[in-house]
Amino acid sequence: MVSLNFVNQKLKVVLGTTNSLSGAAGSGRASFLHGAFELPYAYEIQSLKIVGVEADGMAYVEFEKRQITLKAGQEWGRISSTVETPVGTAKVKMTTTDTIVNHGIVEKSKIVAPKR
């Protein structure tokens, strides 16, 4: 395990994001950790905003203009599907799973990443 260079006294929230593709869409996965030093914190790529966090770990999140409140250890999810026609008459069903997990309050000394 290695320490993350953005973990310091000013760190408020760590946001982890993962994008993956499989099937006809291709294959691959990308995961990132983002340090937030002020709240609210907006992650524009996913239309996600962390509005605030209480001392007990309760998190207030806005996702695609939807207000979500999560207790520590709680998660919210949504699955949606669309049919796309990328080339000619071929049709591809795209299924998107959005999951938001509140891991609660974590000691900064325990915020580490696996060694690659």
N, CA, C and O of each residue as an XYZ file, in Angstrom:
464
protein
N       0.838     -1.187      0.000
C       0.000      0.000      0.000
C       0.877      1.243      0.000
O       1.955      1.263      0.593
N       0.395      2.273     -0.673
C       1.124      3.539     -0.729
C       0.197      4.678     -0.318
O      -1.013      4.623     -0.537
N       0.782      5.698      0.275
C       0.008      6.885      0.649
C      -0.342      7.659     -0.609
O       0.410      7.653     -1.584
N      -1.475      8.319     -0.581
C      -1.903      9.143     -1.712
C      -1.433     10.570     -1.484
O      -1.549     11.093     -0.376
N      -0.906     11.198     -2.517
C      -0.289     12.513     -2.352
C      -1.278     13.627     -2.036
O      -0.845     14.707     -1.634
N      -2.578     13.423     -2.195
C      -3.531     14.486     -1.902
C      -4.094     14.408     -0.481
O      -4.898     15.256     -0.096
N      -3.691     13.414      0.298
C      -4.201     13.284      1.664
C      -3.413     14.232      2.569
O      -2.220     14.043      2.809
N      -4.113     15.258      3.064
C      -3.506     16.208      3.995
C      -4.594     16.740      4.920
O      -5.740     16.297      4.853
N      -4.240     17.684      5.777
C      -5.177     18.209      6.776
C      -6.388     18.906      6.158
O      -7.442     18.980      6.790
N      -6.255     19.416      4.940
C      -7.353     20.139      4.302
C      -8.339     19.223      3.570
O      -9.403     19.671      3.145
N      -7.992     17.962      3.424
C      -8.853     17.015      2.700
C     -10.186     16.833      3.417
O     -10.224     16.557      4.616
N     -11.279     16.989      2.672
C     -12.631     16.831      3.228
C     -13.251     15.499      2.831
O     -13.849     14.812      3.658
N     -13.103     15.135      1.542
C     -13.789     13.960      0.999
C     -12.898     13.314     -0.059
O     -12.166     13.994     -0.778
N     -12.978     11.981     -0.136
C     -12.356     11.258     -1.240
C     -13.483     10.678     -2.090
O     -14.360      9.976     -1.588
N     -13.443     10.984     -3.386
C     -14.424     10.463     -4.331
C     -13.720      9.446     -5.217
O     -12.718      9.767     -5.855
N     -14.228      8.242     -5.259
C     -13.697      7.217     -6.146
C     -14.652      7.023     -7.309
O     -15.864      6.931     -7.115
N     -14.107      6.961     -8.519
C     -14.935      6.744     -9.706
C     -14.390      5.565    -10.495
O     -13.180      5.351    -10.562
N     -15.296      4.807    -11.088
C     -14.908      3.685    -11.946
C     -15.800      3.684    -13.172
O     -17.017      3.834    -13.064
N     -15.194      3.515    -14.332
C     -15.926      3.350    -15.587
C     -15.461      2.050    -16.208
O     -14.265      1.763    -16.245
N     -16.410      1.262    -16.697
C     -16.019      0.010    -17.347
C     -16.917     -0.255    -18.542
O     -18.068      0.179    -18.590
N     -16.368     -0.968    -19.490
C     -17.096     -1.375    -20.694
C     -16.974     -2.879    -20.840
O     -15.953     -3.467    -20.484
N     -18.023     -3.498    -21.367
C     -17.961     -4.930    -21.665
C     -18.936     -5.234    -22.795
O     -19.774     -4.405    -23.149
N     -18.817     -6.411    -23.345
C     -19.705     -6.826    -24.427
C     -19.435     -6.067    -25.710
O     -18.281     -5.805    -26.051
N     -20.506     -5.709    -26.428
C     -20.382     -5.044    -27.722
C     -19.760     -3.650    -27.596
O     -19.253     -3.115    -28.582
N     -19.790     -3.062    -26.408
C     -19.227     -1.725    -26.211
C     -17.706     -1.749    -26.153
O     -17.063     -0.702    -26.221
N     -17.140     -2.920    -26.029
C     -15.689     -3.045    -25.910
C     -15.341     -3.617    -24.558
O     -16.193     -4.208    -23.893
N     -14.102     -3.448    -24.142
C     -13.728     -3.921    -22.814
C     -12.669     -3.014    -22.231
O     -11.814     -2.488    -22.943
N     -12.740     -2.842    -20.939
C     -11.766     -2.009    -20.260
C     -12.348     -1.433    -18.987
O     -13.561     -1.430    -18.774
N     -11.448     -0.946    -18.145
C     -11.868     -0.388    -16.868
C     -10.889      0.702    -16.462
O      -9.680      0.562    -16.651
N     -11.408      1.776    -15.910
C     -10.578      2.862    -15.399
C     -11.137      3.305    -14.050
O     -12.332      3.573    -13.924
N     -10.276      3.378    -13.053
C     -10.678      3.806    -11.709
C      -9.780      4.940    -11.251
O      -8.576      4.936    -11.510
N     -10.372      5.913    -10.568
C      -9.626      7.075    -10.101
C     -10.102      7.475     -8.717
O     -11.258      7.245     -8.362
N      -9.209      8.077     -7.930
C      -9.561      8.688     -6.658
C      -9.350     10.187     -6.795
O      -8.331     10.638     -7.318
N     -10.322     10.950     -6.320
C     -10.279     12.408     -6.408
C     -10.358     12.969     -4.993
O     -11.238     12.581     -4.224
N      -9.461     13.867     -4.645
C      -9.509     14.520     -3.341
C     -10.283     15.817     -3.427
O     -10.045     16.630     -4.319
N     -11.215     16.015     -2.499
C     -11.999     17.252     -2.436
C     -11.580     18.027     -1.192
O     -11.579     17.484     -0.087
N     -11.224     19.293     -1.374
C     -10.731     20.110     -0.277
C     -11.734     21.169      0.168
O     -11.521     21.860      1.164
N     -12.829     21.290     -0.579
C     -13.922     22.201     -0.232
C     -15.238     21.521     -0.578
O     -15.321     20.724     -1.512
N     -16.260     21.856      0.196
C     -17.608     21.370     -0.108
C     -18.494     22.585     -0.322
O     -18.343     23.572      0.397
N     -19.402     22.556     -1.272
C     -19.685     21.416     -2.151
C     -18.556     21.159     -3.147
O     -17.797     22.061     -3.501
N     -18.467     19.900     -3.588
C     -17.460     19.470     -4.562
C     -18.205     18.908     -5.770
O     -18.980     17.959     -5.644
N     -17.967     19.497     -6.937
C     -18.655     19.061     -8.153
C     -17.718     18.232     -9.020
O     -16.604     18.654     -9.331
N     -18.184     17.050     -9.403
C     -17.475     16.192    -10.356
C     -18.306     16.237    -11.627
O     -19.260     15.475    -11.785
N     -17.938     17.132    -12.527
C     -18.770     17.460    -13.691
C     -18.975     16.304    -14.659
O     -20.027     16.211    -15.292
N     -17.996     15.428    -14.782
C     -18.094     14.358    -15.778
C     -19.322     13.482    -15.532
O     -19.959     13.029    -16.483
N     -19.650     13.247    -14.294
C     -20.785     12.385    -13.965
C     -21.989     13.158    -13.425
O     -22.919     12.542    -12.903
N     -21.997     14.470    -13.534
C     -23.084     15.289    -12.978
C     -23.313     14.958    -11.509
O     -24.450     14.790    -11.067
N     -22.219     14.867    -10.761
C     -22.263     14.493     -9.346
C     -21.710     15.628     -8.504
O     -20.666     16.198     -8.822
N     -22.414     15.954     -7.432
C     -21.938     16.975     -6.510
C     -22.073     16.437     -5.091
O     -23.141     15.977     -4.687
N     -20.971     16.501     -4.337
C     -21.030     16.186     -2.916
C     -21.313     17.506     -2.228
O     -20.465     18.398     -2.191
N     -22.511     17.619     -1.686
C     -22.971     18.881     -1.121
C     -22.424     19.072      0.288
O     -22.002     20.171      0.647
N     -22.430     18.006      1.089
C     -21.948     18.122      2.456
C     -21.853     16.777      3.136
O     -22.406     15.782      2.667
N     -21.133     16.761      4.262
C     -20.975     15.555      5.075
C     -21.066     15.972      6.534
O     -20.410     16.921      6.962
N     -21.891     15.250      7.298
C     -22.045     15.520      8.725
C     -20.978     14.766      9.526
O     -20.319     13.871      8.997
N     -20.813     15.128     10.791
C     -19.818     14.496     11.663
C     -20.084     13.002     11.862
O     -19.158     12.233     12.122
N     -21.358     12.589     11.737
C     -21.696     11.162     11.889
C     -21.534     10.381     10.585
O     -21.818      9.184     10.539
N     -21.077     11.054      9.523
C     -20.862     10.390      8.239
C     -22.001     10.531      7.256
O     -21.867     10.100      6.111
N     -23.113     11.115      7.654
C     -24.232     11.330      6.735
C     -23.758     12.208      5.576
O     -23.183     13.276      5.787
N     -24.007     11.743      4.346
C     -23.565     12.480      3.162
C     -24.763     12.980      2.371
O     -25.770     12.288      2.225
N     -24.627     14.202      1.864
C     -25.646     14.820      1.035
C     -25.057     14.983     -0.360
O     -24.057     15.673     -0.555
N     -25.699     14.333     -1.321
C     -25.171     14.241     -2.675
C     -26.240     14.676     -3.660
O     -27.431     14.464     -3.432
N     -25.811     15.282     -4.751
C     -26.711     15.619     -5.850
C     -26.187     14.895     -7.082
O     -25.033     15.075     -7.472
N     -27.037     14.078     -7.692
C     -26.651     13.322     -8.888
C     -27.692     13.558     -9.963
O     -28.862     13.210     -9.802
N     -27.254     14.155    -11.063
C     -28.160     14.482    -12.170
C     -29.416     15.186    -11.662
O     -30.537     14.819    -12.012
N     -29.204     16.206    -10.827
C     -30.247     17.068    -10.260
C     -31.151     16.347     -9.264
O     -32.189     16.889     -8.884
N     -30.788     15.149     -8.836
C     -31.554     14.393     -7.838
C     -30.837     14.509     -6.492
O     -29.629     14.281     -6.415
N     -31.567     14.860     -5.434
C     -31.000     14.975     -4.091
C     -30.977     13.591     -3.439
O     -32.000     12.908     -3.381
N     -29.804     13.185     -2.950
C     -29.649     11.862     -2.331
C     -28.975     12.056     -0.981
O     -27.958     12.741     -0.877
N     -29.550     11.446      0.055
C     -28.964     11.465      1.393
C     -28.598     10.034      1.760
O     -29.434      9.132      1.704
N     -27.332      9.836      2.137
C     -26.850      8.485      2.461
C     -26.209      8.464      3.840
O     -25.324      9.266      4.138
N     -26.663      7.537      4.677
C     -26.004      7.301      5.956
C     -24.688      6.581      5.686
O     -24.505      5.988      4.623
N     -23.783      6.632      6.640
C     -22.523      5.897      6.513
C     -22.840      4.418      6.297
O     -23.631      3.836      7.039
N     -22.224      3.814      5.282
C     -22.449      2.406      4.959
C     -23.606      2.155      4.006
O     -23.822      1.016      3.592
N     -24.338      3.169      3.656
C     -25.495      3.028      2.775
C     -25.098      3.274      1.324
O     -24.141      3.996      1.047
N     -25.846      2.664      0.394
C     -25.592      2.910     -1.024
C     -26.898      3.157     -1.764
O     -27.972      2.733     -1.337
N     -26.772      3.849     -2.877
C     -27.888      4.161     -3.772
C     -27.495      3.664     -5.150
O     -26.334      3.770     -5.543
N     -28.462      3.118     -5.891
C     -28.144      2.636     -7.228
C     -29.289      2.816     -8.205
O     -30.452      2.971     -7.833
N     -28.902      2.788     -9.480
C     -29.874      2.915    -10.563
C     -29.318      2.174    -11.778
O     -28.134      2.277    -12.097
N     -30.193      1.428    -12.446
C     -29.827      0.735    -13.681
C     -30.735      1.264    -14.778
O     -31.956      1.304    -14.621
N     -30.130      1.671    -15.896
C     -30.916      2.165    -17.028
C     -30.362      1.562    -18.311
O     -29.182      1.220    -18.398
N     -31.238      1.440    -19.307
C     -30.832      0.872    -20.594
C     -31.303      1.757    -21.729
O     -32.361      2.383    -21.668
N     -30.475      1.790    -22.779
C     -30.835      2.485    -24.009
C     -30.434      1.600    -25.180
O     -29.539      0.764    -25.059
N     -31.092      1.787    -26.298
C     -30.712      1.081    -27.522
C     -30.116      2.112    -28.467
O     -30.741      3.126    -28.777
N     -28.900      1.837    -28.918
C     -28.199      2.765    -29.798
C     -27.920      2.091    -31.129
O     -27.800      0.868    -31.208
N     -27.819      2.902    -32.171
C     -27.497      2.418    -33.512
C     -26.195      3.088    -33.938
O     -26.221      4.114    -34.618
N     -25.041      2.511    -33.539
C     -23.762      3.168    -33.819
C     -23.360      3.165    -35.289
O     -22.762      4.132    -35.763
N     -23.681      2.083    -36.029
C     -23.277      1.973    -37.436
C     -24.400      1.295    -38.211
O     -24.852      0.214    -37.833
N     -24.847      1.915    -39.280
C     -25.858      1.289    -40.138
C     -27.110      0.892    -39.377
O     -27.701      1.702    -38.663
N     -27.509     -0.374    -39.538
C     -28.730     -0.845    -38.897
C     -28.453     -1.669    -37.640
O     -29.388     -2.143    -36.994
N     -27.189     -1.842    -37.291
C     -26.849     -2.593    -36.079
C     -27.374     -1.856    -34.855
O     -27.281     -0.632    -34.762
N     -27.923     -2.614    -33.924
C     -28.430     -2.017    -32.686
C     -27.676     -2.621    -31.511
O     -27.404     -3.820    -31.465
N     -27.349     -1.752    -30.563
C     -26.627     -2.172    -29.374
C     -27.414     -1.711    -28.155
O     -27.761     -0.536    -28.036
N     -27.691     -2.637    -27.260
C     -28.349     -2.277    -26.015
C     -27.262     -1.923    -25.004
O     -26.409     -2.747    -24.672
N     -27.310     -0.678    -24.522
C     -26.344     -0.190    -23.543
C     -27.024     -0.150    -22.179
O     -28.054      0.503    -22.010
N     -26.451     -0.845    -21.218
C     -26.967     -0.842    -19.851
C     -25.977     -0.100    -18.969
O     -24.788     -0.416    -18.945
N     -26.481      0.889    -18.246
C     -25.653      1.698    -17.361
C     -26.079      1.456    -15.924
O     -27.263      1.537    -15.597
N     -25.115      1.161    -15.073
C     -25.365      0.999    -13.647
C     -24.650      2.126    -12.918
O     -23.424      2.226    -12.973
N     -25.406      2.965    -12.240
C     -24.840      4.038    -11.427
C     -24.980      3.620     -9.968
O     -26.070      3.260     -9.524
N     -23.889      3.667     -9.232
C     -23.899      3.306     -7.814
C     -23.142      4.364     -7.040
O     -22.035      4.749     -7.417
N     -23.741      4.834     -5.953
C     -23.090      5.777     -5.062
C     -23.041      5.113     -3.691
O     -24.075      4.713     -3.157
N     -21.846      4.996     -3.122
C     -21.654      4.344     -1.823
C     -21.030      5.347     -0.866
O     -20.052      6.014     -1.204
N     -21.598      5.451      0.326
C     -21.019      6.285      1.372
C     -20.262      5.365      2.328
O     -20.873      4.613      3.087
N     -18.940      5.427      2.289
C     -18.112      4.587      3.163
C     -17.941      5.196      4.544
O     -17.282      4.609      5.402
N     -18.521      6.356      4.768
C     -18.475      6.982      6.088
C     -17.169      7.710      6.347
O     -16.391      7.981      5.432
N     -16.951      8.017      7.607
C     -15.744      8.737      8.025
C     -14.595      7.738      8.127
O     -14.719      6.702      8.779
N     -13.474      8.059      7.477
C     -12.296      7.191      7.479
C     -11.112      8.021      7.979
O     -10.925      9.160      7.552
N     -10.319      7.454      8.879
C      -9.124      8.152      9.350
C      -8.193      8.405      8.162
O      -7.985      7.523      7.328
N      -7.647      9.593      8.094
C      -6.794      9.942      6.950
C      -5.585      9.027      6.835
O      -5.109      8.777      5.728
N      -5.081      8.526      7.948
C      -3.923      7.629      7.899
C      -4.253      6.288      7.240
O      -3.353      5.550      6.840
N      -5.528      5.983      7.130
C      -5.960      4.720      6.515
C      -6.360      4.868      5.051
O      -6.802      3.902      4.429
N      -6.211      6.061      4.499
C      -6.533      6.283      3.083
C      -5.273      6.010      2.278
O      -4.366      6.839      2.205
N      -5.239      4.827      1.677
C      -4.070      4.379      0.910
C      -4.540      3.713     -0.367
O      -5.721      3.402     -0.523
N      -3.607      3.498     -1.275
C      -3.909      2.823     -2.540
C      -3.009      1.603     -2.654
O      -1.901      1.599     -2.119
N      -3.477      0.561     -3.349
C      -2.614     -0.614     -3.544
C      -1.396     -0.268     -4.404
O      -1.473      0.563     -5.309
N      -0.289     -0.911     -4.109
C       0.935     -0.716     -4.896
C       0.751     -1.406     -6.226
O       0.224     -2.518     -6.272
N       1.173     -0.776     -7.314
C       1.033     -1.385     -8.643
C       2.274     -2.063     -9.058
O       2.333     -2.629    -10.149
